[in-house]
Amino acid sequence: MRELWFLGTRFHDIALAETLARIRARAPGAPFAYVTTPNAQHVVRIQRGHRGNIEANDRAWLSTCDSRVLTRLAMLLFGIRLPLAAGSDITVALFGAGFDPAEPVTVIGGDTALEALLRSELGLRHLALFDPPFGFYNSDAGLDQAAEFVEAHPARYVFLACGAPQSELLAVRIQDRGRACGIGLCVGASLKFVTGQAKRAPVAFQLLGLEWLHRLLAEPRRLWRRFVREQLPVLWVVLRFRVSPGFASDHRRRDLWRDAR
């Protein structure tokens, strides 16, 4: 499976259909491995030298692009074909036709409302959900507690739905402990889409690559700071790579952001 390096971030050269096929084909009892779905926020964090994001991205079993903005920038400015396999699309498809409600599912993140909806809307009969305390990822004890829950509730699909970089840091910890099985899916808030807790952007917004704008307009007070600080700077990252020799396909240029400051 070919790897692509874009803006210092590792992606696998597979679109949604192949991503789903690989996930479904993996044996249920196989040792724990995880899937990351980097978007603009992940790219910015990697360029800022966040070790957790860098390590998690490098060690992921699959790393697929979550952003239409990135796929279009890759083609328009660099001539790189970057396939799209967004975390929300992966999640929706996994719970689609053919999914067995008796399949054990483990979730890290969410609350009692999400748990109730997963049971009622999706009919999950063997669901284990753990909501870790705020800031759990800042300590070994917090990460180990969440990892132990995954180990104690073996499932084919393990949804790490506690945000970025929390989910990625936890995925690395679970893998390092070597006691869990299944596929860890770092897919953000996608479980809220399949349960109806949150509405996805209209198709027109999705096709135009404006899902981020739809979310920002829906929750401006909560998201505007995150957008300005952690997503908008991707334009600066793109500019720096575009004007530099070797630019976006060179995975060695991860320190470009910091070198330019």
Helices and strands as residue ranges (DSSP letters): E 3-6, E 9-12, H 16-25, E 33-36, H 40-47, H 51-59, E 62-63, H 68-78, H 87-94, E 105-108, H 112-122, E 127-130, G 136-138, H 140-152, E 157-160, H 166-177, E 183-186, H 190-195, H 203-207, H 211-218, H 220-226, I 227-231, H 234-242, G 247-249, G 253-255, H 256-260
